[in-house]
Amino acid sequence: MTARTSSTACLAFALLVGFVTPATAAEPGPPVPDAVAHEVAPGVFTLYGDINPPSPENRGFMANSSFILTDAGVIVIDTGSSLRIGEMLLRQIRQKTDKPLLAVLNTHVHGDHWLGNQAMVADTPDVPIYGHPKMLELIAQGAGEQWLAIMMNATNGATAGTELVPPTRTLDDGDELSISGLTIKVHHYPKVHSTSDLMFEIPARGVLFLADNANNGRIVRMDDGSFRGSIEALQDIKSRVSGAKVLIPGHGQVGGWEIVDDYLGYLSGLREVVTALYGEGLRDFEMKPQVSERLAAYRDWSVFDGELGKHISLVYLEVEEEAF
């Protein structure tokens, strides 16, 4: 296993020490029912999380997790939001192969995508876990504990027993990771859905993992992201990646480039109408009726009603900052 990378595993390991929570007496939450592992490209499998936010009913399983089979073993991309979800993902892997885990790739810092790392390390203690350096920095600053609390509260304790197992190695934009003869190209933009999002391109399988930069049938939180940055990144990735036919979003069904186009339509439409209404002198809290009408095509997307007001306020702040 080799990597061409601009950052080092030493930094990652140093950050890791002290940020894996000590063993607790908390009993793990209830097991998560098995999800189907859909083969979306040759040897590439995706488990679809619930399109809705975390809840006691879905036990926090609301982000997509994937794995790739190689001649030597398995590469996992995003492990879910709890120990139990990670265990469920492992059960699906073991239905396909008994080969070892070779690597875990975390797309970004939001806990619904990586808190299942604990189960991967329980299965293979020395498995390398990759993430962006910013992800490690944010975990060191407390983001991991915040996400443990978010998931516990949202699921009424169903994610109990989950402990922090951050990445141990780092990847950044332009890096290439070679595992079992499979090349993984890494794409990173400074501020998109978050500051730590990685997109993974697998040229040999014709696959691009979008992370939460573009989702299918769901809008996501943008509290620590950028709408302008997201729009520019999605426009750029279309020119950067030419061979991908299968695009895997962080949430929602796998598809093609229409996922990016549809998500761009939401982000661009939102930014355009907020910018126009800002120019007319409206405040953010006055804009929702007109914005909702302009984005009527997206009203059936999950959490549209719940997130739209916050998205308007965040775009308003961006537009206001750019005006000065």
Residue, then its C-alpha position, 0 to 999 in steps of 0.5 A: m500500500t503506497a500513497r503520494t500525499s502532502s501530509t504525514a501520518c505522524l501528525a495524524f497519529a499525534l492528533l489521535v492520541g488523547f482523542v480516542t475516548p476511553a472505554t466507558a461502561a455504557e452498553p451499546g445501543p440496539p443492533v441496527p437492522d441489516a441494510v442491502a449492499h447494492e453493487v453500484a459498479p463492479g466490486v463497489f457496494t453501497l448501503y443507503g442510509d435513511i434519507n431523513p435526519p437521525s431519529p430513534e427509528n433509524r438509530g442514526f443510520m442516515a448516511n451512505s456507507s460503501f465498500i470496494l472489493t479488491d484482490a487483496g481485501v476491502i476498502v471502506i468509504d464512510t462507516g456511519s454514525s455509531l458502533r452499531i452501524g459500523e458493525m452492521l456494515l461489517r456484516q454486509i462486507r462479510q457476506k461478500t468476502d472474508k478478505p481483510l480490511l485494507a483501509v477506511l476512507n472518511t469523507h469529512v468531519h460530520g459524525d454521521h459519516w465516520l463514528g462507525n470507525q470504532a467497529m472497523v478498528a475492533d475488527t482490524p486494529d491496525v487498519p489505516i483510516y484516512g481523512h483530511p488534515k482539517m478533519l483531524e484538526l476539528i476533531a482535536q478541537g472537540a467536533g467529535e464529542q459534539w457529534l457523539a452528543i448530536m447522535m445520542n440526542a437525536t436517536n434517544g440513546a440508540t448510538a450509546g457505546t460509540e467511542l471516537v476513533p479518528p483518522t490515523r493518516t491524512l490525504d489532501d487535494g491531488d493525492e493518489l492512494s494505491i491499494s491492492g493495485l487500485t488507484i484512488k484520486v483525492h479531490h479537496y476544495p477549501k470550503v464546500h459542505s464543510t472545510s474537510d470534505l474529500m471526494f474520492e475518484i476510482p478511475a478503474r471502476g468509473v466511480l466518484f464519491l461525492a461526500d456531502n458536496a452533492n446529495n440526491g433528494r436531500i439538502v444538508r446542513m451548511d453551518d460550517g460550509s460555503f454556498r459559493g464555494s460549493i457551487e464553484a467546486l461542483q462546477d470544477i469537479k465536472s471538468r476535473v473528472s471525466g471518466a466517472k459514470v457512477l456518482i455516490p452521494g453522501h445521502g440518497q441514491v447513487g446515479g450519474w452526473e444529474i446528481v451534481d446538476d440537480y444539486l447545483g440547481y438548488l445551490s445556485g437557485l438559492r444564491e441567485v434569489v437571495t442575492a436578488l432579494y438582498g438587492e431589493g432591501l429584504r432581510d433574510f427572515e422576510m425572504k422565505p416565501q419567495v425563495s420557497e416559490r423559486l425553489a419549488a422543484y426541490r420542495d419534496w427533498s428531505v429536510f427542505d422545510g427544516e433547513l431552508g430558513k437556515h440556508i437563506s440566513l447563511v447565504y444572506l451572510e455570504v452575500e452581505e460580506e461580499a457587498f463590503 
